Amino acid sequence: MNARVALQLSGVERHYTQGEGVLSILKGADFSLHGGQTVALVAPSGTGKSTLLHLAGLLERPDAGEVFINGQSCGALGDEQRTAIRRNDIGFVYQFHHLLPEFTAIENIMMPQLIAGLNKAEARERAAALLDYMRIGHRAEHRPSELSGGEQQRVAIARAVANAPLVLLADEPTGNLDPETAGYVFDALEALVRQSGLAAMIATHNYDLAARMDRRVTIEDGKVVEL
Ligand SMILES: Nc1ncnc2c1ncn2[C@@H]1O[C@H](COP(=O)(O)OP(=O)(O)OP(=O)(O)O)[C@@H](O)[C@H]1O
């Protein structure tokens, strides 16, 4: 295993104001994840899984504490630098694929690479390789509406890793799939993580899938706890 710490949260706090009161979701959460490692985030609804993923993915800023990506402290960085890290080092997969409906599967995977500055030929070549790796090369020219749920999620995973991120964050990536489809989408995700050495944190309510990951954590009293 790659011993590099790809993602670290240190003393992270997140509080939301709700009317007159304050809802404290994270209260000094510590967590770290190495390259090549998978961790399942399994916690009851409303305990802060999405909040944790958003903070780890630099989509939100913590009220206190620090998020490190590949050893770099991100709190003091400006929005532009955070966006650059998010674009280059972090991949996201959501429960619903969020693919662009008017573009084909391969174009959806090319998009983040073009934004990152690759030329079209390079982006297409990598997108095609990822589609093959996810065993959906034959669906490259189809639009999302012409793909099954499992195929859409595999395209979304390929898109998330198109720029070879260090960290993959997934929020219920198989949540809207039947168990069998969820199983093979997860197989593809797992193979990709092993092969690429990225660090993956996957929020899931599926205990069978969680059991297959290297680690399992939950959120208890605003802290990240190993299971
Ligand atoms: N912007 C916000 N303002 C106020 N409260 C918020 C905000 N975002 C989240 N919350 C609250 O914080 C709590 C944690 O939300 P979060 O979405 O992180 O939970 P979750 O564990 O991902 O839940 P689920 O499994 O249902 O998706 C919830 O009670 C939610 O209502």
Ligand as a Chemical Component Dictionary entry (heavy atoms), coordinates in Angstrom:
data_LIG
# 
_chem_comp.id                   LIG 
_chem_comp.type                 NON-POLYMER 
_chem_comp.pdbx_formal_charge   0 
_chem_comp.three_letter_code    LIG 
# 
loop_
_chem_comp_atom.comp_id 
_chem_comp_atom.atom_id 
_chem_comp_atom.alt_atom_id 
_chem_comp_atom.type_symbol 
_chem_comp_atom.charge 
_chem_comp_atom.model_Cartn_x 
_chem_comp_atom.model_Cartn_y 
_chem_comp_atom.model_Cartn_z 
_chem_comp_atom.pdbx_ordinal 
LIG N1  N1  N 0 -26.530 24.285 5.187  1  
LIG C1  C1  C 0 -27.135 23.743 6.255  2  
LIG N2  N2  N 0 -27.801 24.516 7.132  3  
LIG C2  C2  C 0 -28.392 23.990 8.221  4  
LIG N3  N3  N 0 -28.362 22.674 8.527  5  
LIG C3  C3  C 0 -27.711 21.863 7.692  6  
LIG C4  C4  C 0 -27.070 22.340 6.518  7  
LIG N4  N4  N 0 -26.504 21.275 5.885  8  
LIG C5  C5  C 0 -26.774 20.208 6.628  9  
LIG N5  N5  N 0 -27.496 20.537 7.715  10 
LIG C6  C6  C 0 -27.962 19.622 8.772  11 
LIG O1  O1  O 0 -26.829 18.934 9.271  12 
LIG C7  C7  C 0 -27.157 17.566 9.516  13 
LIG C8  C8  C 0 -26.182 16.676 8.773  14 
LIG O2  O2  O 0 -26.434 16.758 7.391  15 
LIG P1  P1  P 0 -25.722 15.792 6.346  16 
LIG O3  O3  O 0 -26.339 16.048 5.026  17 
LIG O4  O4  O 0 -24.256 15.938 6.469  18 
LIG O5  O5  O 0 -26.153 14.346 6.897  19 
LIG P2  P2  P 0 -25.969 12.895 6.274  20 
LIG O6  O6  O 0 -25.378 12.056 7.351  21 
LIG O7  O7  O 0 -25.226 12.986 4.987  22 
LIG O8  O8  O 0 -27.455 12.446 6.028  23 
LIG P3  P3  P 0 -28.116 11.491 4.892  24 
LIG O9  O9  O 0 -27.609 10.094 5.149  25 
LIG O10 O10 O 0 -29.581 11.623 5.160  26 
LIG O11 O11 O 0 -27.704 12.050 3.560  27 
LIG C9  C9  C 0 -28.602 17.389 9.128  28 
LIG O12 O12 O 0 -29.385 17.448 10.309 29 
LIG C10 C10 C 0 -28.889 18.562 8.230  30 
LIG O13 O13 O 0 -30.239 18.963 8.344  31 
# 
loop_
_chem_comp_bond.comp_id 
_chem_comp_bond.atom_id_1 
_chem_comp_bond.atom_id_2 
_chem_comp_bond.value_order 
_chem_comp_bond.pdbx_ordinal 
LIG N1  C1  SING 1  
LIG C1  N2  SING 2  
LIG C1  C4  DOUB 3  
LIG N2  C2  DOUB 4  
LIG C2  N3  SING 5  
LIG N3  C3  DOUB 6  
LIG C3  C4  SING 7  
LIG C3  N5  SING 8  
LIG C4  N4  SING 9  
LIG N4  C5  DOUB 10 
LIG C5  N5  SING 11 
LIG N5  C6  SING 12 
LIG C6  O1  SING 13 
LIG C6  C10 SING 14 
LIG O1  C7  SING 15 
LIG C7  C8  SING 16 
LIG C7  C9  SING 17 
LIG C8  O2  SING 18 
LIG O2  P1  SING 19 
LIG P1  O3  DOUB 20 
LIG P1  O4  SING 21 
LIG P1  O5  SING 22 
LIG O5  P2  SING 23 
LIG P2  O6  DOUB 24 
LIG P2  O7  SING 25 
LIG P2  O8  SING 26 
LIG O8  P3  SING 27 
LIG P3  O9  DOUB 28 
LIG P3  O10 SING 29 
LIG P3  O11 SING 30 
LIG C9  O12 SING 31 
LIG C9  C10 SING 32 
LIG C10 O13 SING 33 
# 
